[in-house]
Amino acid sequence: MNEALTVVIPVFNEEGNIFRIKDSLQQYMAESSLTVLVLFVNDGSKDGSLSLIEQVCMEDARFGFLSFSQNKGLSAAIKAGFDHCESEFVGYIDADLQTSPLDFCTFEKYISTYQLVTGERQHRQDGFGKRLSSNFANWFRNSFLHDGMNDTGCPLKIFQRKFALQLPYFNGVHRFFPALTQIYGGQVKVLPVQHFPRQAGESKFNAFNRIVQPFLDTLVVHRLKKRAIQYKVATFKKPQLPSA
């Protein structure tokens, strides 16, 4: 059996994109060298997203879902997806499909070597205001954390799942996955990915959660980096139980 990857898809009011997601993921499944599964995480949607997700999962057993009783945010949805996967590798992609799961194909040869493989969006198709705030947030974060990332918020990532489960989680953690991977001793591989205009639904981000909250979170992660415990073992003799 091939190595397995579960793609987690957080969903909040994305009914216009659910069938597009299914078609895109099925195309990726056909081209992938991995055994690919999909886990929708319905983050308390108030539109028809959940019923459409249920329909997709009935039509294709490779798709599954879990559903929150109320909206908890993107980071919570990602963590819940990671917690409920059983595959060796776990990735995620936003439900807006501004990135393509087909770009995961270029990630696959690196996922056994790197704890995190992440995309860097090329030729961003967002409005000027969103690009400006994103660029400022990336500059500010990199000034403190020195993670070397130009696009830490790219919603196209694959983790080694055991490593991902060791990371600390908090609201907004998705912006700091590369930095946290480095802090916790992992390696990050960055690859260029495509970027597309949003075709359906509305962005869930505003000036507060794109600038103010990331500013505060950066200070938290900066302190975590400064206080992270690191050591190298020179000698170790494992204690053993006495023989019967």
C-alpha positions, -999 to +999 in steps of 0.1 A: +000+000+000+012+035-008+020+060+019-012+078+029-020+115+031-052+130+045-061+165+033-080+185+059-104+211+045-117+236+071-152+249+059-171+279+071-200+290+049-185+277+016-215+261+000-206+276-034-172+257-033-180+222-020-185+205-053-155+224-068-134+211-039-146+175-046-137+178-083-103+193-076-094+167-050-105+138-071-082+151-099-054+153-074-061+118-062-059+105-098-024+120-102-009+115-068+016+088-059+000+086-024-031+071-011-051+103-006-081+108+018-100+140+025-115+152+058-138+181+057-141+200+090-174+219+091-166+249+113-202+256+124-214+268+089-248+285+088-254+280+051-259+247+032-222+236+034-228+207+058-256+190+037-234+193+005-204+178+024-226+149+035-236+144-001-200+144-013-190+119+014-219+095+004-208+096-032-171+090-026-160+070+005-125+086+003-141+118+017-151+121+053-162+149+076-165+161+112-187+190+122-185+215+150-216+225+168-205+262+166-179+282+148-145+279+164-121+293+138-096+281+113-069+270+137-093+249+157-106+233+125-071+224+114-062+209+148-094+188+149-086+175+115-051+166+124-064+149+156-088+128+137-066+116+109-047+083+110-024+087+080+013+092+081+010+125+064-016+153+069-021+184+049-046+211+045-060+235+019-085+263+023-120+257+010-119+289-011-097+270-037-075+300-042-048+274-042-049+241-061-045+207-045-027+197-078+003+216-064+006+189-037+020+167-064+053+187-063+053+184-025+053+147-024+090+139-031+099+161-001+075+150+026+095+121+039+125+143+044+109+175+057+086+178+087+067+205+069+064+213+032+046+246+025+037+267-005+046+302-014+019+318-035+030+333-068+013+362-085-012+368-057-047+373-070-060+392-039-071+428-038-045+455-030-056+460+006-053+423+014-019+420-003-006+451+016-018+438+050-004+403+043+030+418+032+032+439+064+022+409+086+049+388+070+075+415+074+066+420+110+066+383+118+099+377+101+115+407+119+108+390+152+110+353+144+135+352+116+118+322+101+128+331+065+093+328+052+078+351+027+043+336+028+037+318+060+000+320+056-001+300+024-030+275+029-012+247+012+008+225+036+018+189+042+031+178+076+045+146+089+015+139+112+034+127+143+055+159+142+024+181+137+007+167+168+037+178+189+033+214+181+014+238+205-020+250+192-038+282+197-061+305+178-040+319+149-015+291+150-019+285+112+002+316+106+031+303+126+034+267+114+068+273+097+083+291+127+070+266+152+083+237+131+117+253+133+115+260+170+106+224+177+135+210+157+118+203+123+128+213+088+107+233+064+107+231+026+091+259+006+078+255-029+061+279-053+024+273-058-003+288-080-028+314-068-063+321-081-091+346-075-119+335-052-148+324-073-175+318-047-181+328-011-166+356+009-133+360+028-135+354+065-106+378+073-106+415+081-082+442+093-083+429+129-076+392+123-051+400+095-030+426+112-038+432+149-042+396+161-011+383+142+009+412+158-001+400+193+004+363+184+039+371+170+050+384+204+037+352+220+056+329+195+087+352+199+087+346+236+082+308+230+112+308+207+134+326+233+124+302+260+123+269+240+142+241+257+170+227+236+197+202+245+221+176+231+227+143+248+264+134+251+260+100+269+230+079+279+226+045+295+191+033+294+178+019+328+165-017+326+141-037+347+158-066+366+154-100+349+129-123+366 
